[in-house]
Every structure is written in structure tokens, then in C-alpha cells.
């Protein structure tokens, strides 16, 4: 009887295995495991992965670094011995170099004109329908042809409420795109609408990061363009304009300042109510990008109005995060407790929660010329290359897989998971700004390979399974941005072909009755009824600029950078000059992580804004002074008190006397 049971068990096991095989190969395509379609651009085993004889190389593969990045072969910067045939960075098409040259070595001028017109039409189809069906609400629902505002019935719906503040978000975010397209008339009309109809005195709880990059950044950019005496876009002066956009930007920034109060680290709360300040139930956790990507907008505002407060708090947050980096790797995590300084999320990568922190270190240096920003970025980039970059050293030669940037544990560099997210596609563009064009070309090729496979970029892609982990695509601009910057750096017509492919894919897969909709599923192309504001402010803008080489932005004597939301800002000498003498947060060595900083405060700042205090001014002051007395001895730095009015000086006397007794200066 026992042997019969064994036979029956084996038969059942065989049936189960057959079922499993049928499920994987029969239903696999619908699950994203495999696709019975021949792609000319092979995603994972692309030509970059093959040696000269065409055999797939097994050594130095990403999979070998899953659990042991201390393996000698895991050294991402080590030289590979032996000779390898030289190949172009872009020769990753199965047909070979000749076929690549035939397809991508040129791009006719007539086709540029056609694509430029297509990008312009794409923008106006979204913009005009927003103005017709949605304004003054924040966003357009392009399928239902109606507006969308904050979810007042469900305050916990942060996917919506973090972004939508009931302040005509899409119109504000699109201002400078109108000017890029040369539509001065509509730009003027839009500016007037913003001035006449938008107020920030709203009972809206928004994410500080989103309000900063989408609203504050756009207002500052539009103001600078309107008042630039060099007139790079021609005479665009607006009659009777009296710096209203700058005043609005200042008003919004003041409403964001409470996020920086009552945090023992100087790292801001993630959300703030524009009328009431930080909500009483606010969490004490924030992501690195959210807290550390305010310096460009806050810094420009400070230098435009001559008030150091905004740059000071933004720079203090950056320094606080930087001082929490790992001693071992020099990496930062992605989520931190703003009160304890402890890392809640230890994942370090280049995507969500981390991306724009690195971006703004470099762009802050470009704008403001602060050498400390450059030292921080250089040290961060070295850590990224040492611990996040896997694969062979060279993109298109040598043994192993082409380079890939993975998510690792910030403390030991061990890989934490096998996915990357679409936001990481910004990094090739940042590498271009840093002069590392070869690495930018290689990483961009990887992301474009994913786009070629799906006609979109899934929110998360599992590089081990070669399948999406999260299937939606909300029309993000990061791949387009990197494509544009790589074309500016190389003038290789390949990137025009990439842009055309992206443009045509969006037209085919995302266009609906009243705009362009989020793809809910990159495989079956089902849609969600949402068109985020960055589609007009970034995606359409970069596509248009890619094909418009005669744009004033490219012909101007001024140089420009793009904020992380795609708003243009000139690299101007006036932003490298300060009208104040305040010292910024404690100066510390930047090149190496400090010995023990996980629970140490470098600087303590008392920021007092009477109009936004949640308690009386005197109570707030007394609380902060107690905090000073309790924690100053371990600070080893300066204590700064920022106050608004002369009348408050007398009230500050206790604090001044205490601080001066310890040999400190009060600003």
C-alpha cells in the first residue's frame, strides 16, 4: 500500500507541475512575465550584454551581487582584464552597427518640424481642455472632462491632497511652458488669471515639497522671466506688473515656514496647512527628497527679496540630512524621523524619496556658487558610484552586464530589493550636468529599453524578473528630460528618435477625450482619469524643446537650469550674491562622514514667526529657550534666533542674555 501512495503522490505532483508550467507560459504575458512579441530592442539581454562572439557573458552579472557586494567582482570601479572589442555605447540593437547607423544616424529637418508641432499640439490639447473644463480647480480629469480639487471628504487621501491645494495648480505649473512655446499673449493672460484669482489663504494641508516645486518654483520662474532686462524671449513686459508673482511666492513660502518649527533636527515636517500651520496629528517622518529639495526655490526667493530666512532653513535641512549619512558608505536613507534623526527607511537609491536631494546639491552649486554644495554633491556622487552602481565598469565593453544603479542598505551597501522605479530615469540628465556623459548614455539606454518594450515606463520595474512590479505610468517626464539633456550634450540624432518614439507612444496610448490620461497598466494600456500638472510643465516642455533647436532658451546668451519641476531659471550672477551677512548652518568637513552623528545636533535654530505660531509668542520663546538650555552643551555650534519685529527684541532678552553668557551671537 505504501508504494501505491508514493506512485499516486508522484502523479499528483506531475499534474501540479504541468499546471504551473501552463500558468507561467500560458498566462505569463498578461502578468508581465514574458511577451510573445519580438522586440528589436532586447531589454535585458541587449547587445551590450554580449561578448564579441555573441555568447552571453555570465560573469559580473547583476544577480551575482544580490547578497554579497563585497565580492571582488562586485567592485563596480575595478578594471576588467583582457581585451574586448570596442563598441558604440548605442550599438545595442540586434541588427548590429550598420542597422543602427541606417535607422538613427540622422533626423531630417522636416521631421523635426513635424515632431515640434506634434509636441506643441499635445501641450495645447491638455492645456486648453484644462482651461475649458477644469480651471480654477487644480487638475483636469481628462476622461470625464471635469476638474479635480482636494479630496475634502477624505483628508487621509494624501495621493491627492499632498498635491492639490485648491490653488489652480495646473495653470500655475504651466506658466513658463507657454513662454517656451512662444505664446506671449496666453502667457500674459495666464499670469493675470493667477494674480487675480489665486490665493494661498486656504484651509488646505499640502506637502511642503510639492507646493515648493510646483507652485513656488513656477511663480519665481515666471517672475524672473517677466522682469529680465535682457529679454531673452523678446519684449514680454506685462503692463502694470508690480512684482505680484514674487509677492505671491513670498506669501506661500511664509505659509510653508511652520514646517521648519518645533523640529529638533531642523528637518521640516512633510506637510503644512496653509492657514493653520503644521497639523496637530502630523507624523514625524519625512523622506530625504521631500525635506532636502527646497534649497533651489527657497534660495532664489531669499536672494530676490533680500531675506535670508528661506535659504537658511532650507540649507539647514540639507545639512541636517547630510550629517546623518552613514559612516561606512557615505549614503543616506530614504525616510528619517525629524525629531530623533533616526533613519526609519534605510534604503538608499536614486528613485522615489531620494532623487531630487542629489539633484539639488548640484543645481544649488550651479546657481549659488556655494562650494560646500559642490563638495557635498561630489562626495555623494562618489558614494553612489561606489555602492549603488553594479555591473561592469564600461558601458559597452568588457565582461558582465552593463551598469545599473540598485537600491541598497545605506549602512552596508547590500542590495535590498531587485526593483528600480521610473523616477530614477532623471539620473542620466543629472550625470550630463555633472559631465559624466558616458555613464549617462549607458543608464539612459537601459531605461529607454524598458520604454521600447511597453510604450511607457512602469512605476517600478524588477530587473531580476524582467517584469514590472508596479504597472501604472502617470505621464512622468524623467526619461524625456534625460533624453533632452543628452541631446543637448551630444547632438546625437539617436535622441531625437527616442523623443519621437516617446511622443508617438503618448499620442497612441494616453490620449483621451479631453487630454492625456495616466496609464493604469502599461501592458493592457488601461487608463486612470487623471492628468497631473507635471505633464504640461515638464513632459510636454522637454519634448518641445528637444525638437526646437532655435528656441530662445537655446539661443540666449544666458544659461539656464531647470528646477526639478522643469521650471527655467537663469544662471545669473545676482543669485551668487547675498545682501546679508548671516552665517549658514555650522560649517563642518564635507568630504568624510562625521564619526558619530546619528543622534547629535550640529546647530540649533529658534525660528519665531509670530503670525504663524501655534501658541503665544512668549510661550513659544520660553519653550525654545528651554530646548536651548537642554541641548546646547552637546551641539558644538551656534544658536540662531530669527525674529520679525523690533517690538519682539525686548521679549528675546532672556534668550540673548543666556546665549551671550555662553559666548554665542544672536542674529
VOGU-3710 file (C-alpha; in Angstrom, 3 decimals, decimal comma):
1> xxxxxxxxxx> 0,000/0,000/0,000  2,862/2,320/0,780  4,307/2,115/-2,736  0,874/2,864/-4,237  0,672/6,019/-2,131  4,073/7,043/-3,411  3,027/6,489/-7,045  -0,198/8,445/-6,559  1,761/11,241/-4,900  4,187/11,406/-7,818
11> xxxxxxxxxx> 1,334/11,524/-10,320  -0,330/14,364/-8,414  2,981/16,218/-8,252  3,424/15,846/-12,023  -0,060/17,202/-12,671  0,634/20,165/-10,408  3,926/20,874/-12,163  2,226/20,734/-15,569  -0,395/23,183/-14,333  2,295/25,504/-13,033
21> xxxxxxxxxx> 4,151/25,427/-16,356  0,924/26,111/-18,240  0,130/29,049/-15,973  3,556/30,616/-16,395  3,819/30,223/-20,157  0,133/30,473/-20,970  -0,884/33,328/-18,717  2,567/34,798/-18,199  2,237/37,514/-20,834  -0,790/39,003/-19,120
31> xxxxxxxxxx> 1,165/39,067/-15,860  4,182/40,733/-17,410  6,461/37,668/-17,177  7,101/37,383/-20,880  5,677/38,632/-24,134  5,273/36,655/-27,353  6,421/39,697/-29,301  9,739/40,166/-30,976  11,312/43,419/-29,807  14,112/44,845/-31,890
41> xxxxxxxxxx> 15,381/46,394/-28,678  16,018/43,487/-26,286  15,513/44,736/-22,753  17,757/42,663/-20,538  19,964/40,624/-22,841  20,625/43,609/-25,037  23,630/43,663/-27,350  25,547/45,347/-24,561  25,454/42,028/-22,725  27,145/40,022/-25,455
51> xxxxxxxxxx> 30,818/39,493/-25,984  32,442/39,613/-29,376  31,452/36,056/-30,289  27,817/36,703/-29,411  27,832/34,483/-26,332  26,115/35,893/-23,312  28,674/36,654/-20,632  27,893/35,181/-17,235  30,471/36,915/-15,085  29,993/40,200/-13,240
61> xxxxxxxxxx> 26,227/39,914/-13,632  23,779/41,877/-11,505  22,450/38,654/-9,987  25,869/37,867/-8,559  25,676/40,974/-6,396  22,337/40,197/-4,837  23,723/39,274/-1,458  27,444/39,949/-1,447  28,627/43,250/-2,785  31,954/42,728/-1,041
71> xxxxxxxxxx> 32,790/40,039/-3,594  35,898/41,138/-5,549  33,846/41,067/-8,741  31,338/43,386/-7,128  33,781/46,259/-7,183  31,995/48,484/-9,633  35,061/50,508/-10,464  37,530/47,663/-10,934  39,195/47,249/-14,292  38,370/44,123/-16,284
81> xxxxxxxxxx> 41,470/42,448/-17,611  41,630/41,079/-21,106  40,789/42,527/-24,467  37,272/43,252/-25,516  36,057/44,510/-28,874  35,173/48,196/-28,815  31,554/49,063/-29,481  29,479/52,201/-29,577  27,516/52,961/-26,428  24,413/52,925/-28,569
91> xxxxxxxxxx> 25,042/49,745/-30,555  22,524/47,731/-28,608  20,222/46,811/-31,470  20,151/43,213/-32,530  20,632/44,123/-36,168  24,131/45,451/-35,422  26,014/48,654/-36,105  25,046/49,011/-39,758  21,364/48,783/-38,935  21,823/51,253/-36,098
101> xxxxxxxxxx> 23,506/53,721/-38,456  20,758/53,287/-41,017  17,997/53,979/-38,509  19,426/56,526/-36,113  22,363/58,410/-37,615  20,214/61,224/-38,991  16,959/63,033/-38,367  15,587/65,174/-41,213  14,735/68,806/-40,523  11,228/68,293/-41,871
111> xxxxxxxxxx> 10,694/65,556/-39,305  11,918/67,889/-36,551  9,323/70,436/-37,604  6,629/67,775/-37,586  7,597/66,497/-34,130  7,824/70,030/-32,752  4,314/70,709/-33,969  3,141/67,433/-32,503  4,605/68,335/-29,101  3,003/71,778/-29,277
121> xxxxxxxxxx> -0,373/70,277/-30,138  -0,020/67,811/-27,282  0,517/70,620/-24,796  -2,391/72,704/-26,062  -4,765/69,755/-26,147  -4,126/69,253/-22,449  -3,908/72,943/-21,538  -6,953/74,141/-23,488  -9,118/71,376/-22,084  -7,920/72,158/-18,567
131> xxxxxxxxxx> -8,880/75,804/-19,028  -12,224/74,845/-20,584  -13,349/72,087/-18,227  -11,283/72,331/-15,035  -9,999/75,833/-14,222  -9,923/77,145/-11,484  -9,627/73,675/-9,959  -6,210/72,094/-9,603  -6,246/69,328/-12,194  -8,148/68,021/-15,182
141> xxxxxxxxxx> -9,845/64,642/-15,247  -9,275/64,080/-18,981  -11,699/61,183/-19,399  -14,670/62,728/-17,603  -13,766/66,232/-18,862  -14,108/67,817/-15,431  -11,967/69,449/-12,786  -10,390/67,872/-9,739  -9,577/69,520/-6,416  -8,541/68,308/-2,963
151> xxxxxxxxxx> -10,359/65,303/-1,533  -12,082/67,152/1,300  -14,182/64,116/2,219  -11,081/62,011/2,822  -8,244/64,098/4,297  -6,086/60,979/4,559  -6,023/60,627/0,759  -2,503/62,006/0,512  -2,100/60,809/-3,076  -4,445/63,656/-3,979
161> xxxxxxxxxx> -4,244/66,083/-1,067  -0,455/66,280/-0,920  -0,516/67,877/-4,361  -3,851/69,631/-4,785  -4,202/72,718/-2,618  -7,199/74,407/-4,244  -4,926/76,952/-5,929  -5,265/76,316/-9,699  -2,212/74,095/-9,699  -2,126/73,153/-13,387
171> xxxxxxxxxx> -2,368/76,761/-14,576  0,450/77,922/-12,321  2,641/74,946/-13,147  2,283/75,571/-16,892  3,186/79,280/-16,941  6,718/79,124/-18,317  5,799/76,370/-20,793  3,544/78,905/-22,516  6,521/81,197/-22,889  8,758/78,370/-24,132
181> xxxxxxxxxx> 6,152/77,751/-26,851  6,306/81,437/-27,774  2,725/82,246/-26,794  3,268/85,589/-25,063  -0,412/86,531/-25,299  -1,602/83,449/-23,428  1,297/83,737/-21,001  0,163/87,255/-20,107  -3,451/86,126/-19,770  -2,431/83,233/-17,538
191> xxxxxxxxxx> -0,299/85,478/-15,336  -3,225/87,873/-14,916  -5,536/84,994/-14,042  -3,114/83,791/-11,393  -2,734/87,262/-9,912  -6,477/87,967/-9,925  -7,893/84,606/-8,848  -5,359/82,630/-6,803  -4,981/82,947/-3,045  -2,977/80,809/-0,652
201> xxxxxxxxxx> -5,133/81,675/2,334  -6,677/78,221/2,134  -7,574/75,586/4,685  -5,556/73,089/2,643  -2,964/70,694/4,021  -0,352/70,121/1,341  3,043/68,529/1,092  5,757/71,144/1,526  7,849/69,576/-1,231  5,047/69,563/-3,816
211> xxxxxxxxxx> 3,913/73,107/-3,038  7,503/74,247/-3,310  8,447/72,678/-6,628  5,130/73,085/-8,448  3,793/76,398/-7,160  6,628/78,383/-5,596  9,089/77,389/-8,299  6,750/78,336/-11,119  5,860/81,717/-9,608  9,535/82,578/-9,167
221> xxxxxxxxxx> 10,423/81,418/-12,674  7,608/83,384/-14,307  8,527/86,499/-12,314  12,187/86,271/-13,330  11,267/85,847/-16,995  8,836/88,765/-16,875  11,383/91,125/-15,346  14,586/90,023/-17,090  16,025/93,207/-18,674  17,887/91,120/-21,269
231> xxxxxxxxxx> 14,549/89,992/-22,746  15,706/86,537/-23,899  12,155/85,781/-25,069  11,653/89,188/-26,621  9,682/92,042/-25,157  7,326/90,212/-22,818  6,813/93,028/-20,327  3,342/92,937/-18,797  1,686/96,319/-18,425  1,262/97,418/-14,811
241> xxxxxxxxxx> 3,009/94,316/-13,499  4,147/95,167/-9,977  6,023/92,040/-8,886  2,773/90,348/-7,887  4,085/86,860/-8,685  7,075/87,450/-6,431  4,791/88,666/-3,640  2,660/85,551/-4,057  5,750/83,359/-3,905  6,824/85,113/-0,715
251> xxxxxxxxxx> 3,365/84,668/0,789  3,373/80,950/0,020  6,884/80,466/1,378  5,932/82,153/4,655  2,998/79,747/4,932  5,403/76,836/4,480  7,790/78,051/7,196  5,885/76,479/10,128  7,032/73,107/8,790  10,521/74,020/9,998
261> xxxxxxxxxx> 9,442/74,961/13,511  9,495/72,660/16,520  11,706/70,031/14,912  14,742/69,120/16,968  16,818/68,306/13,877  15,927/71,227/11,621  14,432/68,785/9,130  10,923/70,038/8,260  7,600/68,340/8,736  6,361/66,853/5,456
271> xxxxxxxxxx> 3,008/68,672/5,425  1,606/72,017/6,447  -1,827/73,606/6,455  -1,600/76,847/4,512  -3,817/78,655/7,012  -3,149/76,901/10,322  0,414/75,614/10,178  1,542/72,077/10,931  -1,463/69,826/11,678  -1,539/68,605/15,295
281> xxxxxxxxxx> -1,638/64,985/14,127  1,296/65,390/11,733  3,707/62,487/11,530  7,370/62,890/12,466  8,697/61,094/9,406  9,690/62,544/6,075  11,594/61,424/3,009  15,038/62,708/2,153  13,987/64,244/-1,155  10,959/65,944/0,376
291> xxxxxxxxxx> 12,958/67,623/3,127  16,171/68,201/1,208  14,888/69,543/-2,120  13,805/73,035/-1,132  17,084/74,880/-1,497  16,823/76,000/-5,123  13,427/77,695/-4,804  13,927/78,944/-1,240  17,429/80,156/-2,076  16,336/82,097/-5,148
301> xxxxxxxxxx> 13,474/83,667/-3,197  15,831/84,761/-0,418  18,194/86,369/-2,893  15,391/88,082/-4,797  13,842/89,683/-1,707  16,960/90,058/0,443  15,684/87,892/3,309  17,975/85,045/4,317  15,314/83,180/6,297  14,131/80,928/3,490
311> xxxxxxxxxx> 17,545/79,885/2,249  18,683/79,478/5,852  16,011/76,963/6,811  16,330/75,050/3,538  20,101/74,861/3,839  19,857/73,832/7,476  17,607/70,914/6,463  20,088/69,816/3,801  22,975/69,944/6,265  20,981/68,058/8,899
321> xxxxxxxxxx> 20,258/65,250/6,435  23,809/65,228/5,170  25,178/64,889/8,687  23,059/61,768/9,182  24,707/59,851/6,351  26,341/56,513/7,039  29,896/56,418/8,338  30,583/53,269/6,334  29,166/54,117/2,919  28,512/57,860/2,901
331> xxxxxxxxxx> 24,937/57,086/1,799  21,673/58,500/3,119  18,468/56,604/3,766  15,092/57,459/2,287  12,918/58,124/5,377  14,016/59,881/8,574  12,413/60,826/11,887  12,600/64,612/12,102  12,705/64,628/15,903  15,189/61,855/16,653
341> xxxxxxxxxx> 17,293/61,933/13,498  16,962/58,167/13,252  16,553/56,567/9,851  13,164/54,899/9,522  13,830/53,849/5,935  17,352/52,568/5,372  17,034/52,062/1,649  19,398/54,182/-0,393  18,792/54,604/-4,105  18,231/57,135/-6,849
351> xxxxxxxxxx> 14,454/56,959/-7,153  11,460/57,974/-5,068  12,330/59,557/-1,747  15,933/60,270/-2,744  16,136/61,594/-6,312  15,920/65,373/-6,093  18,092/65,586/-2,967  21,107/64,762/-5,109  19,785/66,840/-7,989  19,529/69,964/-5,851
361> xxxxxxxxxx> 23,003/69,623/-4,355  24,451/70,075/-7,841  21,924/72,621/-9,080  22,310/74,713/-5,920  26,027/74,880/-6,586  25,450/75,854/-10,212  23,049/78,607/-9,168  24,564/79,980/-5,985  28,219/79,055/-6,333  28,448/77,796/-2,751
371> xxxxxxxxxx> 31,475/75,494/-2,719  30,011/73,493/0,139  27,163/72,362/-2,134  29,663/71,119/-4,684  31,690/69,271/-2,046  28,553/67,558/-0,781  27,477/66,568/-4,276  30,921/65,274/-5,218  31,100/63,162/-2,067  27,552/61,887/-2,642
381> xxxxxxxxxx> 28,282/61,029/-6,275  31,380/59,094/-5,270  29,335/57,094/-2,754  26,673/56,422/-5,396  29,245/55,173/-7,871  30,912/53,012/-5,226  27,850/51,393/-3,675  24,812/51,745/-5,964  26,367/51,157/-9,363  26,602/47,479/-10,297
391> xxxxxxxxxx> 27,818/45,739/-13,422  30,967/46,241/-15,430  32,927/49,454/-15,447  32,423/50,340/-19,095  29,001/50,502/-20,660  29,685/48,779/-23,942  32,837/46,775/-23,462  34,330/44,299/-21,036  32,772/41,340/-19,285  29,472/41,268/-17,457
401> xxxxxxxxxx> 26,241/43,194/-17,518  26,054/46,892/-18,386  25,879/49,220/-15,389  22,747/49,536/-13,297  22,040/51,555/-10,145  20,308/49,474/-7,490  18,677/50,033/-4,095  20,947/49,160/-1,184  21,087/49,307/2,590  22,596/52,681/3,453
411> xxxxxxxxxx> 24,811/51,212/6,178  26,444/48,269/4,414  25,721/48,624/0,697  23,892/45,301/0,460  21,147/45,118/-2,174  17,738/45,436/-0,510  15,468/44,564/-3,437  15,534/43,932/-7,159  13,415/46,781/-8,454  14,084/50,266/-9,719
421> xxxxxxxxxx> 11,483/52,978/-10,176  10,748/55,308/-13,044  11,845/58,416/-11,141  15,416/57,143/-11,373  15,307/57,915/-15,092  16,166/61,518/-14,143  19,693/60,469/-13,196  21,227/60,373/-16,696  20,266/64,032/-17,026  21,989/64,834/-13,749
431> xxxxxxxxxx> 25,041/62,907/-14,909  25,109/65,106/-18,003  25,164/68,214/-15,802  27,996/66,635/-13,844  29,979/65,957/-17,018  29,692/62,171/-16,767  28,189/61,763/-20,223  29,333/58,188/-20,851  27,576/56,848/-17,763  24,542/58,966/-18,657
441> xxxxxxxxxx> 24,350/57,423/-22,127  24,507/53,937/-20,694  21,865/54,356/-17,982  19,544/56,175/-20,378  19,816/53,234/-22,785  18,590/50,891/-20,069  15,507/52,988/-19,349  14,749/53,518/-22,996  14,906/49,753/-23,451  12,102/49,434/-20,912
451> xxxxxxxxxx> 10,119/52,125/-22,716  10,562/50,328/-26,026  9,139/47,185/-24,515  5,987/48,711/-23,039  5,492/52,034/-24,818  5,660/53,606/-21,349  7,752/53,426/-18,197  6,204/51,316/-15,412  6,404/52,922/-11,997  8,556/50,050/-10,756
461> xxxxxxxxxx> 10,482/47,528/-12,811  12,027/44,340/-11,445  15,392/43,980/-13,130  15,817/40,398/-11,966  12,429/39,138/-13,185  12,491/41,486/-16,197  8,903/42,480/-15,480  7,042/45,432/-13,961  6,392/45,390/-10,222  4,050/48,399/-10,306
471> xxxxxxxxxx> 2,298/48,780/-13,621  0,995/52,344/-13,807  2,585/55,277/-15,646  1,352/58,774/-14,712  2,945/60,508/-17,742  6,162/61,205/-15,856  8,820/63,385/-17,540  12,096/61,947/-16,214  13,053/59,882/-19,265  12,127/62,745/-21,598
481> xxxxxxxxxx> 14,196/65,154/-19,504  17,282/62,946/-19,693  16,722/62,446/-23,431  16,619/66,216/-23,957  19,743/66,877/-21,892  21,664/64,083/-23,603  20,769/65,515/-26,987  21,953/68,947/-25,868  25,238/67,398/-24,733  25,907/65,077/-27,688
491> xxxxxxxxxx> 23,743/66,294/-30,591  23,407/62,628/-31,483  20,245/62,255/-33,605  19,514/58,994/-31,803  17,920/61,060/-29,028  15,591/62,740/-31,496  14,405/59,275/-32,476  13,910/58,446/-28,804  11,860/61,613/-28,358  9,775/60,791/-31,413
501> xxxxxxxxxx> 9,121/57,308/-30,060  8,010/58,711/-26,692  5,840/61,350/-28,337  4,107/58,856/-30,602  3,619/56,399/-27,736  1,918/59,074/-25,639  -0,338/60,026/-28,532  -1,266/56,415/-29,131  -1,625/55,154/-25,574  -2,530/58,102/-23,333
511> xxxxxxxxxx> -4,671/60,487/-25,384  -8,340/60,545/-24,401  -11,357/62,771/-24,981  -10,142/65,862/-23,114  -6,433/65,395/-22,547  -3,888/62,736/-21,679  -4,605/60,166/-19,002  -2,458/58,203/-16,597  -1,852/54,646/-17,772  -3,174/52,321/-15,096
521> xxxxxxxxxx> -1,496/49,309/-16,701  1,442/49,626/-19,087  0,700/46,251/-20,676  -3,023/46,423/-21,444  -2,946/50,264/-21,602  -5,999/50,714/-19,367  -6,248/54,244/-18,003  -6,942/56,288/-14,882  -8,832/59,566/-15,062  -6,033/61,906/-14,046
531> xxxxxxxxxx> -3,638/64,270/-15,805  -1,036/65,521/-13,352  0,266/69,057/-13,709  3,818/67,931/-14,472  2,633/66,592/-17,819  2,268/70,184/-19,044  5,075/71,728/-17,013  7,697/69,096/-17,840  6,820/66,264/-20,218  5,453/68,480/-22,994
541> xxxxxxxxxx> 8,073/71,155/-22,367  11,050/68,816/-22,743  9,544/67,167/-25,811  9,005/70,535/-27,462  12,493/71,809/-26,618  14,056/68,596/-27,895  12,837/69,389/-31,413  13,126/73,202/-31,251  16,819/73,945/-31,555  16,107/77,584/-32,419
551> xxxxxxxxxx> 14,167/78,201/-29,223  15,213/81,431/-27,450  16,186/79,264/-24,494  18,893/77,697/-26,664  19,934/80,910/-28,403  20,064/83,203/-25,389  23,382/84,456/-24,074  22,129/83,447/-20,644  22,459/79,908/-19,401  19,513/78,224/-17,743
561> xxxxxxxxxx> 18,872/75,291/-15,497  15,606/73,503/-14,883  14,203/73,029/-11,419  13,092/69,530/-10,517  9,617/70,501/-11,773  11,035/71,744/-15,073  10,803/75,483/-14,388  13,528/77,515/-16,049  15,856/79,702/-14,009  18,794/81,684/-15,409
571> xxxxxxxxxx> 22,274/81,051/-14,068  22,658/84,661/-13,034  25,372/86,488/-11,133  22,754/88,120/-8,911  21,931/84,702/-7,456  25,574/84,304/-6,472  25,460/87,433/-4,373  23,880/87,792/-0,940  22,646/91,010/0,622  23,076/89,630/4,133
581> xxxxxxxxxx> 25,919/88,545/6,324  24,173/85,739/8,187  26,157/82,596/8,602  24,545/79,437/7,367  24,350/76,253/9,451  27,502/75,003/11,133  30,462/74,609/8,846  31,757/71,056/9,036  34,083/68,937/6,934  32,107/67,625/3,995
591> xxxxxxxxxx> 34,381/65,101/2,353  34,078/62,409/5,032  31,123/61,415/7,183  31,456/62,557/10,801  32,466/59,933/13,330  29,208/59,715/15,245  26,279/61,794/14,170  23,211/59,619/14,442  21,844/61,469/17,490  23,917/64,666/17,540
601> xxxxxxxxxx> 22,603/68,135/16,758  25,077/70,331/14,965  23,071/73,516/15,030  20,053/74,682/16,922  17,931/77,449/15,489  14,961/79,183/17,014  12,676/80,383/14,230  9,889/82,573/15,513  7,108/83,723/13,214  4,518/85,498/15,318
611> xxxxxxxxxx> 1,749/85,311/12,735  2,019/81,561/12,440  2,867/80,474/15,991  0,583/77,806/17,380  0,914/79,283/20,880  1,652/82,718/22,239  4,974/84,226/21,231  6,277/84,265/24,801  5,318/80,638/25,435  6,982/79,588/22,208
621> xxxxxxxxxx> 10,120/81,503/23,113  10,278/80,023/26,596  9,865/76,532/25,196  12,645/77,073/22,708  14,984/78,562/25,306  14,450/75,510/27,486  15,323/73,434/24,444  18,472/75,512/24,003  19,499/75,072/27,628  18,818/71,353/27,485
631> xxxxxxxxxx> 20,594/70,541/24,259  23,139/73,277/23,619  26,010/71,676/25,514  26,080/68,804/23,032  25,611/70,986/19,995  29,089/72,349/19,454  27,735/75,019/17,121  25,885/78,270/17,028  22,359/79,079/18,070  20,427/81,483/15,890
641> xxxxxxxxxx> 17,240/83,334/16,736  15,292/84,745/13,807  12,639/87,303/14,670  10,337/89,542/12,690  9,801/92,803/14,537  11,685/95,295/16,668  8,975/95,008/19,326  9,980/91,407/19,924  13,583/92,265/20,851  12,731/93,017/24,473
651> xxxxxxxxxx> 10,909/89,714/24,768  14,017/87,960/23,483  16,202/89,366/26,257  16,240/86,204/28,347  17,424/84,196/25,370  20,012/86,802/24,381  21,480/87,009/27,878  21,680/83,237/28,165  23,291/82,805/24,773  25,775/85,642/25,199
661> xxxxxxx> 26,725/84,148/28,534  27,875/81,144/26,547  29,840/83,222/24,080  27,354/82,995/21,210  25,934/85,504/18,762  22,245/86,165/18,260  21,187/87,289/14,773
//
